[in-house]
Amino acid sequence: MKQWWERKKSKTRKRRKKQEDYTIGDFILDILVWIPEFIIFPFRILYWLFRGLGRWIGDIFDAI
């Protein structure tokens, strides 16, 4: 039973080591995910900025 347990532990340790490697596929997937974010992010910031300013100006005129 002890030999079986030792073999099982060594297999899971090898599996964990293999899963921690950062591969080319992981890198390409990260790039494909981040490219749209870099393109959309500035437009999103401008949208929220103008929306916030519009509400702020609207609130000023509502108070008058």
PyMOL commands that set and color helices and strands:
alter all, ss='L'
color gray80, all
select helices_A, chain A and resi 2-19+24-63
alter helices_A, ss='H'
color red, helices_A
deselect
rebuild
show_as cartoon
